[in-house]
Amino acid sequence: MNRLSFRVTLLYWLVLILSAWNGLRLWTALAWRDVLTEFRASQPPILTAVSGGVWMLAGLFLAWSIWQKKPWAANLLVGVATGYSAWYWIERLVWQSPHPNGLFAVIVNLTALIFILFNAKPLAREKNEHKNENRTID
C-alpha cells in the first residue's frame, strides 16, 4: 500500500485537528448551553452546536476521502477550505462585537488557504498515480 506524501499527510492532520476542534465546539455548546445562555454568549449555543457538528462531519468526510485517495478529494478540500474560511469570517463579523487581533486572523487565514491550495496539487497527483496503479495492462 502506498503511503501518503509528507505534504498530503500534513493536510490530513490539519483536517483532523480542525474536525476535532469543531467536535469540541459541538460538545461544549451542548454541555454548557445553560451557562452560555445565562451569560448571553455572543452567539446562540444551538447555532454553535449546529455549526460545530456540520464542520466536524465535513472534516471527517474530507479526511476519509483523503485517506482513501478518492479522485474528488482535492476538489473537496478546496471547497471545504473555502467554505470554512467564509463561515469563519461571517461568524466573526456578525456575532463577535469586538474584533480583536484582526490582522493576525487575516494572516493566519491567508496562510492556511495558501498552504491548502499549494498542497492540493500533490493530492490530485496522488489521485492520478492511484488511478494508474489500478489500470490493467491489455
C-alpha distance (Angstrom), angle and dihedral (degrees) to the residues before:
residue distance angle dihedral
M1 . . .
N2 3.80 . .
R3 3.75 117.3 .
L4 3.76 123.7 -132.1
S5 3.80 116.1 -101.9
F6 3.80 118.7 -105.4
R7 3.81 93.1 -105.2
V8 3.79 92.8 49.5
T9 3.81 89.8 46.4
L10 3.82 89.0 55.1
L11 3.80 89.3 51.4
Y12 3.78 90.0 48.4
W13 3.81 91.7 53.1
L14 3.80 91.5 45.6
V15 3.80 89.4 54.8
L16 3.81 91.9 47.3
I17 3.82 92.7 48.6
L18 3.81 92.5 50.0
S19 3.82 89.8 46.5
A20 3.81 90.3 52.3
W21 3.81 90.2 46.9
N22 3.80 91.1 53.8
G23 3.79 91.0 44.8
L24 3.79 87.2 55.2
R25 3.83 89.8 49.5
L26 3.81 89.3 52.1
W27 3.79 93.7 49.0
T28 3.80 93.9 43.8
A29 3.80 93.4 48.9
L30 3.80 90.5 51.7
A31 3.81 97.1 41.5
W32 3.81 95.5 44.9
R33 3.80 101.0 32.3
D34 3.82 93.5 120.0
V35 3.80 92.3 52.5
L36 3.81 92.2 44.5
T37 3.80 90.4 50.2
E38 3.80 93.1 45.8
F39 3.80 93.6 52.6
R40 3.81 93.0 39.8
A41 3.76 100.1 -119.3
S42 3.79 115.0 -148.5
Q43 3.80 90.2 -106.3
P44 3.82 129.6 34.4
P45 3.84 110.6 -98.8
I46 3.81 92.2 -126.7
L47 3.81 90.4 57.5
T48 3.80 90.6 49.8
A49 3.81 90.4 49.2
V50 3.81 93.9 48.1
S51 3.79 94.5 46.8
G52 3.81 91.4 45.2
G53 3.80 91.0 50.7
V54 3.79 94.3 46.4
W55 3.80 93.7 49.6
M56 3.80 92.3 43.2
L57 3.81 91.0 54.2
A58 3.81 92.4 43.6
G59 3.80 90.0 50.6
L60 3.79 93.8 48.0
F61 3.79 91.1 49.2
L62 3.80 89.9 48.6
A63 3.82 91.5 48.3
W64 3.79 90.0 50.4
S65 3.81 91.9 49.8
I66 3.82 91.3 49.6
W67 3.81 91.2 47.7
Q68 3.80 91.7 49.1
K69 3.83 91.1 45.1
K70 3.77 92.1 -126.8
P71 3.81 114.3 -172.6
W72 3.80 92.9 -122.8
A73 3.82 96.0 48.1
A74 3.83 94.5 99.6
N75 3.81 92.8 52.1
L76 3.79 91.2 44.1
L77 3.80 89.9 50.6
V78 3.80 92.6 54.5
G79 3.82 91.6 45.1
V80 3.81 94.8 48.5
A81 3.82 91.8 45.0
T82 3.80 91.1 51.2
G83 3.80 92.4 46.2
Y84 3.79 93.0 46.5
S85 3.79 91.3 49.9
A86 3.81 92.0 48.8
W87 3.81 91.1 47.5
Y88 3.83 90.8 49.5
W89 3.80 93.1 53.0
I90 3.79 94.3 43.5
E91 3.81 90.8 50.4
R92 3.80 91.2 45.4
L93 3.80 95.1 49.3
V94 3.82 97.4 39.9
W95 3.82 104.4 40.5
Q96 3.79 107.1 22.0
S97 3.79 109.9 82.0
P98 3.79 100.7 -166.0
H99 3.77 110.3 41.6
P100 3.81 99.9 -147.6
N101 3.80 121.9 -173.0
G102 3.80 94.4 9.7
L103 3.80 95.3 162.6
F104 3.79 91.2 48.5
A105 3.82 91.1 50.4
V106 3.81 91.3 50.7
I107 3.81 92.6 48.7
V108 3.82 94.0 47.6
N109 3.80 92.4 44.9
L110 3.81 93.9 49.4
T111 3.81 91.9 44.4
A112 3.80 91.1 51.9
L113 3.81 92.8 47.3
I114 3.81 92.2 48.1
F115 3.81 90.1 48.4
I116 3.79 91.1 50.0
L117 3.82 94.8 46.2
F118 3.81 91.7 45.3
N119 3.80 91.7 50.7
A120 3.79 97.7 41.9
K121 3.83 88.5 79.4
P122 3.83 95.0 64.0
L123 3.80 87.7 48.0
A124 3.81 89.9 54.9
R125 3.82 89.7 45.5
E126 3.81 91.1 52.6
K127 3.79 87.4 51.1
N128 3.81 90.1 57.1
E129 3.81 92.4 45.4
H130 3.78 89.6 50.8
K131 3.82 89.8 50.0
N132 3.83 91.1 50.9
E133 3.81 91.9 50.4
N134 3.80 91.2 55.8
R135 3.79 94.2 49.3
T136 3.79 114.8 107.8
I137 3.78 121.8 -132.8
D138 3.79 113.6 -120.1
